[in-house]
Amino acid sequence: MNVVLGAVQLALVVLWSQRTSSVSLAASVLALADSLALCLLSDAEHIGTPRTSTVINVYLFFSTMFDAVQCRTLWLLQRQGPLPTLFSVMIAVKAIVLFLEAQGKNSILVPSFKDLAPEATSGVFNRVSFWWLNPLLVRGFRVKMKLDDLFTMSPEFSGERLGPQMEQAWSKCKVSPFCYETL
């Protein structure tokens, strides 16, 4: 889908070069470079991480919003020709790419990442809205939960790793009445 976005951006470069100032053409060329870089970054992110790319999702979200404002202006100027229409198509393709990039990668994760907690594999929109907690909340509403029903925690939060740090902080608090200063 990123290739389609690149093709639409290339068509926009051609249309901007025929109609408008050099500033609009430069902006269109930079948008084409962005879409090509997005293709490379998206492939690299899908291979190397268990969660969706925060950078890609945030970029696509704000870019789509800003492009929608520009598209509205193009339509209000009532330009003749295919420029507003193609710009609208570019926004639609970018929104589809955003939707696809925001989807979780649970079905395509390599075996070493399969047992991670939902928080570790959730994208930026799921983490911001705490959407990854919904299955746990639904389960807690339906049945009385046990410790085994909770999500697994990441290894960096294990008691073996954090226990010695907690004991050290606790011993400092025993010595000083102002333990918040020693932490």
Backbone as a ProteinNet text record, in pm:
[ID]
protein_1_A
[PRIMARY]
MNVVLGAVQLALVVLWSQRTSSVSLAASVLALADSLALCLLSDAEHIGTPRTSTVINVYLFFSTMFDAVQCRTLWLLQRQGPLPTLFSVMIAVKAIVLFLEAQGKNSILVPSFKDLAPEATSGVFNRVSFWWLNPLLVRGFRVKMKLDDLFTMSPEFSGERLGPQMEQAWSKCKVSPFCYETL
[TERTIARY]
82.2	0	86.9	205	296.4	341.9	348.2	387.2	278.8	153.5	42.7	50.9	81.2	97	210.1	320.8	431.3	392.3	311.9	267.3	175.3	86.2	-3.6	77.6	177	261.8	338.6	384.8	455.4	362.4	239	142	114.6	111.3	92.4	210.5	332	449.6	435.1	390.1	372.1	265.8	153.4	47.4	89.5	159	204.3	306.6	389.2	491.1	429.1	310.6	246.1	166.4	127.9	28.1	75.8	163.2	178.8	322.6	344.2	474.3	576.8	700	809	798.7	731.3	715.3	625.3	515.6	425.1	492.4	570.9	643.3	745.8	817.3	916.1	848.7	734.4	660.8	614.2	573.8	528.1	643.9	759.5	877.1	919.3	912.5	943.8	842.7	716.4	614.6	642.3	690.2	728.7	845.9	945.9	1059.6	1013.3	916.8	861.8	796	720.5	651.1	749.8	858.5	960.5	1033.4	1064.1	1127.5	1032.1	903.6	802.8	801.9	818.8	825.6	941.6	1056.9	1175.2	1161	1114.6	1100.1	993.7	886.4	779.4	829	904.8	959.8	1056.6	1140.9	1237.5	1166.1	1062.3	989.3	912.5	859	782.5	871.5	996.3	1087.8	1143.9	1178	1258.9	1189.1	1060.9	997.5	865.8	826.4	699	576.5	595.9	481.6	488.1	376.1	372.3	457	501.1	592.4	520.8	568.7	513.5	543.4	663.1	703.1	615.1	595.1	514.5	370	313.5	173.6	151.1	238.9	223.1	243	343.6	366.1	243.6	192.5	78.2	-46.5	-66	-182.5	-179.8	-70.8	-63.4	-53.4	17.5	28.6	-107.8	-187.4	-321.8	-409.4	-398.7	-478.2	-437.7	-309.6	-263.6	-296.1	-284.7	-319.2	-468.4	-551	-695.1	-726.8	-655.5	-676.1	-634.6	-522.6	-476.7	-573.5	-627.8	-723.2	-850.2	-896	-1013.4	-988.4	-869.9	-836.2	-833.6	-778.9	-776.6	-918.1	-1007.7	-1145.5	-1215.9	-1187.2	-1251.2	-1203.5	-1081.1	-1031	-1093.7	-1164.1	-1232.3	-1138	-1027.2	-930.1	-988	-955.5	-996.3	-893.5	-936.5	-844.8	-844.1	-752.8	-754.3	-679.7	-622.7	-540.3	-617.1	-731.6	-803	-849.4	-889.2	-935	-820.2	-705.9	-591	-539.5	-547.6	-506.8	-599.6	-728.6	-824.5	-795.2	-758.8	-722.1	-598.1	-501.2	-379.7	-413.1	-506.3	-545.9	-614.3	-698.8	-765.9	-664.5	-567.5	-464.3	-381.4	-348.7	-270.6	-348.3	-480.2	-563.5	-569.1	-575.2	-574	-439.9	-331.3	-198.5	-189	-242.2	-244.1	-322	-437.8	-518	-441.7	-378.6	-304.7	-181.4	-112.2	6.6	-30	-149.3	-190.2	-237.9	-262.8	-308.3	-195.7	-232.2	-132.8	-67.9	48	122.4	121.6	22.3	21.6	23.4	-42	-49.8	80.1	165.6	288.6	415.2	399.3	516.7	600	730.5	820.2	800.7	835.2	807.9	867.1	978.6	1038.1	954.3	866.4	781.2	637.4	604.7	465.6	410.6	493.3	444.8	448.6	464.5	468.5	328	322.8	195.6	136.1	3.7	-58.3	-4.3	36.9	93.6	221.8	300.6	428	410.3	296.2	274	173	118.6	18.5	84.1	13.2	60.8	36.5	74.2	67.5	-76.6	-170.3	-308.8	-369.5	-335.9	-383.4	-323.4	-197.1	-133.1	-186	-210.2	-260.3	-400.9	-482.8	-621.4	-640.8	-532.9	-538.8	-634.8	-648.1	-737.6	-693.3	-564.6	-512.4	-565.6	-620.3	-677.4	-819.6	-885.7	-1025.2	-1048.7	-967.9	-993.9	-986.3	-894.2	-881.8	-1002.7	-1048.5	-1165.6	-1292	-1307.5	-1424.2	-1421.2	-1304.8	-1291.1	-1321	-1273.2	-1299.2	-1445.5	-1516.8	-1658.9	-1739.9	-1693.1	-1769.3	-1744.2	-1619.8	-1585.2	-1499.2	-1495.6	-1406.1	-1264.7	-1174.8	-1042.5	-946.9	-850.1	-741.3	-611.3	-505	-375	-332.4	-367.7	-329.6	-404.9	-514.9	-591.8	-527.3	-436.5	-371.5	-269.2	-234.7	-133.6	3.5	90	227.2	299.7	393	470.3	600.6	654.4	782.7	891.8	999	1106.7	1173.3	1171.7	1236.2	1160.2	1037.6	959.7	956.2	1040.3	1038.1	1091.1	1046.5	1089.9	1237.9	1291.9	1435.3	1520	1474.2	1550.6	1528.3	1403.8	1372.9	1385.2	1386.5	1395.1	1516.3	1638.8	1756.9	1752.9	1699.2	1688.6	1590.9	1482.6	1384.5	1443.1	1517	1580.1	1680.7	1756.3	1853.6	1783	1677	1602.3	1537.4	1487.8	1423.8	1524.7	1644.3	1746.6	1789.2	1791.7	1822.8	1712.9	1589.3	1477.9	1480.4	1530.7	1540.5	1643.3	1749.3	1857.3	1816.9	1754.5	1722.7	1572	1528.1	1384.3	1335.5	1428.1	1392.7	1434.9	1374.3	1419.4	1391.8	1299.4	1273.1	1392.9	1479.7	1598.6	1706.7	1709.3	1817.1	1783.5	1657.6	1619.9	1659.7
-119.4	0	126.2	116.3	231	263.6	160.3	182	262.1	233	308.4	455.2	477.1	614.1	684.3	614.4	672.2	705.7	618.8	644.5	766.6	778.9	895.5	1022.4	1013.7	1131.2	1171	1073.3	1102.4	1171.8	1124.6	1189.6	1333.1	1354.5	1490.6	1581	1526.1	1604.7	1650.7	1560.5	1595.8	1705.3	1690.1	1790.7	1925	1923.6	2050.7	2118	2040	2099.9	2169.4	2127.6	2189.1	2314	2330	2430.7	2545.1	2521.3	2619.5	2664.6	2729.9	2790.2	2684.3	2729	2637.5	2592.8	2672.8	2634.6	2512.2	2511.9	2396.8	2274	2293.9	2182.1	2126	2212.3	2166.8	2088.7	2137.4	2066.8	1930.4	1923.8	1797.3	1698.2	1748.4	1661.5	1608.3	1693.5	1648	1544	1560.5	1461.4	1328.5	1334.7	1211.6	1143.9	1222.1	1165.8	1105.6	1171.5	1116.2	980.9	969.6	842.5	731.2	764.6	663	621.5	718.5	685.7	605	634.1	559.4	412.5	385	245.6	171.6	233.3	168.9	152.6	257.3	252	151.2	142.8	48.8	-95.4	-126.3	-261.6	-293.4	-198	-220.2	-237.1	-159.9	-169.3	-300.8	-351	-475.9	-594.5	-586.7	-698.3	-694.1	-576.2	-567.3	-548.8	-514.9	-484.4	-560	-586.9	-657.3	-566.2	-436	-344.5	-257.7	-194.7	-107	17.8	80.5	193.6	319.1	373.5	498.2	613.7	617.5	726.4	727.7	611.5	604.4	642.5	589.9	618.4	766	825.8	967.7	1054.1	1021	1096.2	1088.7	968	953.2	1022.5	1016.3	1081.1	1231.9	1296.8	1442.1	1484.1	1407	1437.8	1431.2	1332.4	1321.2	1438.8	1477.2	1591.8	1720.5	1746.3	1868	1865.6	1748.1	1737.3	1759.1	1720.1	1741.5	1890.7	1968.3	2114.2	2170.7	2124.4	2172.2	2129.4	2010.1	1960.7	2045.5	2080.9	2167.3	2299.4	2354.8	2480.6	2463.1	2351.1	2325.9	2318.3	2253.4	2243.5	2379.2	2458.9	2590.3	2687.2	2669.4	2754.6	2718.1	2608.4	2558.4	2551.2	2489.2	2471.6	2378.7	2408.2	2321.9	2211.6	2094.9	1985.4	1883.2	1790	1675	1694.4	1810.4	1828.4	1808	1872.8	1847	1701.9	1642.5	1502.9	1409.4	1427.5	1341.7	1365.2	1489.2	1518.7	1448.7	1444	1371.6	1222.4	1168.5	1026.5	999.9	1092.3	1076	1071.4	1156.1	1155.5	1023.9	974.2	846.3	732.5	730.8	626.1	638.4	761.5	782.5	738.7	761.7	717.2	564.6	499.8	352.9	300.4	363.8	323.4	341.8	452.2	475	364.7	330.3	224	91.2	58.6	-67.7	-67.1	45.7	53.8	47.8	93.6	95.3	-41.4	-134.5	-267.7	-340.7	-420.3	-499.4	-605.2	-649.5	-748.4	-886	-914	-1041	-1162.7	-1154.7	-1270.7	-1296.1	-1197.3	-1215.1	-1209.8	-1215.7	-1207.1	-1334.6	-1317.7	-1433.2	-1503.3	-1630.8	-1706.6	-1645.7	-1576.9	-1519.8	-1405.9	-1346.4	-1237	-1279.8	-1406.9	-1452.5	-1442.4	-1458.6	-1463.1	-1328	-1222	-1089.5	-1045.5	-961	-906.7	-814.3	-795.5	-707.5	-564.6	-517.4	-382.7	-371.9	-477.8	-475.9	-482.6	-532	-543.1	-440.8	-357	-258.7	-138.3	-80.5	38.1	163.3	276.8	402.7	441.6	418.5	456.3	367	238.8	148.6	183.8	222.6	257.4	390.1	485.9	615.9	602.5	520.5	505.3	387.9	315.1	196	91	86.1	-7.9	-151.8	-173.4	-309.1	-370.9	-290.1	-341.4	-396	-367	-407.6	-557.9	-646.7	-789.5	-827.2	-767.1	-794.6	-741.3	-622.4	-565.2	-645.6	-692	-773.3	-905.1	-966.8	-1093.2	-1071.8	-960.9	-931.6	-901.1	-850.3	-823.8	-953	-1051.5	-1174.8	-1278.7	-1293.6	-1398.8	-1341.5	-1413.8	-1377.5	-1417.7	-1320.8	-1345.9	-1401.9	-1477.4	-1531.1	-1469.1	-1494.5	-1439.7	-1487.6	-1609.7	-1663.2	-1595.7	-1527.3	-1459.5	-1328.5	-1275.3	-1149.1	-1170	-1062.8	-1068.6	-1094.2	-1155.5	-1176	-1042.2	-1028.5	-903.9	-920	-810.1	-810.7	-852.2	-913.3	-958	-845.9	-724.2	-615.3	-576.9	-627	-599.8	-719.4	-816.8	-936.5	-907.3	-986.4	-969.4	-997.4	-1091.7	-1122.4	-1003.2	-927.7	-813.6	-690.5	-665.3	-543.4	-560.2	-685.9	-710.1	-647.5	-671.8	-609.3	-455.8	-398.3	-251.9	-200.3	-274.1	-233.9	-245.2	-352.8	-369.1	-258.1	-220.3	-112.6	20.1	49.4	172.8	170	53.7	41	62.1	8.6	25.7	172.1	245.5	388.1	463.8	422.7	489.5	462	347.2	316.8	406.5	442	522.2	669.3	719.7	861.8	883.1	978.9	1007.2	1076	1133.1	1198	1108.2	990.9	891	931.2	1022.4	1063.4	1135.4	1193.6	1261.4	1163.5	1044.3	949.3	860.5	859.6	774.1	835.9
0	0	0	60.7	59.4	-82.5	-168.1	-307.4	-379.6	-347.6	-407.5	-364.9	-237.4	-188.9	-264.4	-287	-363	-505.8	-568.8	-705.7	-711.5	-616.1	-611.9	-586.9	-497.7	-472	-598	-675.3	-800.3	-899.7	-908.8	-997.3	-951.2	-820.7	-769.7	-804.2	-801.3	-840.7	-985.4	-1070.6	-1211.7	-1226.1	-1156.1	-1166.4	-1108.6	-994.9	-936.4	-1027.9	-1096.2	-1182.9	-1304.1	-1344.4	-1460.7	-1426.1	-1300	-1268.8	-1179.5	-1086.1	-979.1	-962.7	-851	-821.4	-782.8	-771.9	-736.6	-591.4	-506.4	-365.8	-353.9	-425.1	-422.9	-481.6	-585.2	-645.4	-547.5	-477.9	-379.9	-267.1	-220.3	-115.1	-164.2	-288.6	-345.1	-362	-400.7	-413.4	-276.1	-173.8	-37.8	10.6	-25.5	10.8	-59.2	-182.9	-253.3	-183.4	-142.8	-69.1	63.1	129.9	254.3	230.9	123.8	98.7	64.9	-3.5	-32	95.9	180.8	309	397.1	386.2	462.2	421.5	292.8	246.1	312.9	314.3	372.5	523.7	591.2	735.8	777.5	703.2	735.5	726.7	621.6	608.9	722.1	757	865.5	999.4	1023.8	1150.8	1161.7	1051.1	1057.4	1090.2	1051.1	1075.5	1216.4	1265.7	1385.7	1519.3	1522.5	1649.8	1665.3	1789.9	1811.7	1808.4	1811.6	1809.5	1685	1656.1	1540.3	1566.6	1461.3	1472.4	1520.6	1629.9	1681.9	1587.4	1534.7	1445.2	1320.5	1259.7	1138.3	1166.9	1274.9	1306.1	1337.3	1415.6	1449.1	1324.6	1243.6	1119.7	1028.3	1006.3	916.4	970.7	1101.5	1160.9	1137.4	1175.9	1160.8	1014.3	934.8	792.8	724.8	759.8	702.3	744.5	870.8	917.3	845	832.4	766.1	616.9	554.7	412.8	390.3	486.9	473.3	469.7	547.8	546.1	410.9	359.7	228.6	118.5	130.4	31.1	30.8	148.9	159	87.3	104.5	38.2	-113.1	-160.2	-304.7	-361	-289.6	-337.2	-330.2	-226.6	-215.4	-323.1	-369	-477.4	-611.5	-614.7	-734.3	-853.4	-830	-937.8	-1044.2	-1166.2	-1276.4	-1292.5	-1327.1	-1351.5	-1239.9	-1249.9	-1159.4	-1026.9	-1002.8	-883.1	-752.5	-730	-603.8	-589.6	-700.1	-696.1	-660.4	-724.4	-695.3	-553.9	-508.9	-370.6	-271.9	-302.4	-218.1	-217.8	-332.4	-341.5	-257.3	-260.3	-180.1	-31.1	12	153.2	188.9	100.1	125.4	134.2	44.7	48.6	175.8	214.2	335.9	460	460.5	572.6	578.7	463.1	459.8	509.5	467.7	515.5	666.4	718.1	862.7	933.9	881.8	941.8	941.6	830.3	821.6	911	919.2	1004.3	1152.7	1187.5	1327.8	1376.6	1285.1	1324.7	1398.2	1494.9	1568.2	1481	1522.9	1445.6	1511.7	1595.4	1669.1	1577.9	1464.6	1376.6	1299.4	1288	1210.4	1296	1427.4	1514.9	1506.8	1517.4	1523.3	1657.7	1668.4	1791.5	1918.7	1909.1	2030.3	2087.8	2007.5	2053.6	2080.7	2060	2071.1	2213.3	2316.4	2453.7	2524.5	2451.1	2513.2	2555.3	2654.6	2702.3	2596.3	2598.4	2498.7	2501.9	2617.3	2625.4	2543.4	2541.4	2469.9	2319.3	2272.9	2128.9	2077	2163.5	2121.9	2057	1963.2	1894.8	1977.2	1921	1994.5	2026.9	1937.5	1964.4	2072.2	2072.3	2177.4	2312.6	2314.7	2441.2	2495.2	2408.3	2453.2	2510.6	2448.4	2493.7	2590.2	2622.1	2707.3	2650	2519.9	2453.9	2476	2497.3	2517.4	2646	2736.2	2861.5	2846.3	2735.6	2718.7	2736.8	2678.6	2702.8	2850.9	2922.7	3065.8	3142.3	3107.9	3174.4	3144.8	3022.2	2987.3	3062.8	3069	3143.3	3291.2	3347.9	3488.3	3516	3416.8	3432.7	3431.2	3354.3	3336.1	3443.6	3485.9	3581.6	3693.5	3803.6	3911.5	3868.8	3867.9	3811.7	3915.7	3865.5	3946.2	3896.3	3965.7	3928.3	3789.2	3754.2	3623	3507.9	3538.4	3434.1	3389.3	3468	3433.6	3323.3	3255	3150.4	3212.4	3135.7	3182.4	3181.3	3273.2	3280.5	3205.6	3162.7	3094.4	3192.1	3143.4	3231.7	3311.3	3260.4	3333.6	3460	3476	3595.6	3690.9	3670.2	3753.9	3894.6	3990	4128.3	4146	4069.1	4078.9	4038	3941.9	3894.3	3982.4	4022.2	4096.4	4247.5	4295.2	4438.9	4504.8	4454.8	4515.7	4512.5	4406.5	4400.4	4505.6	4526.2	4627.1	4767.6	4793.3	4924.7	4951.9	4852	4867.7	4897.2	4825.8	4850.4	4987.9	5029.4	5159.7	5272	5254.1	5357.9	5369.4	5261.2	5266.7	5339.7	5324	5391.9	5541.7	5582.2	5724.1	5791.8	5718.7	5774.6	5781.6	5678.7	5670.1	5678.2	5760.8	5764.5	5636.9	5561.4	5434.8	5319.6	5309.9	5212.4	5070.5	5045.2	4908	4849.4	4933.3	4883	4842.2	4902.2	4870.9	4753.7	4711.3	4599.1	4473.1
[MASK]
+++++++++++++++++++++++++++++++++++++++++++++++++++++++++++++++++++++++++++++++++++++++++++++++++++++++++++++++++++++++++++++++++++++++++++++++++++++++++++++++++++++++++++++++++++++++

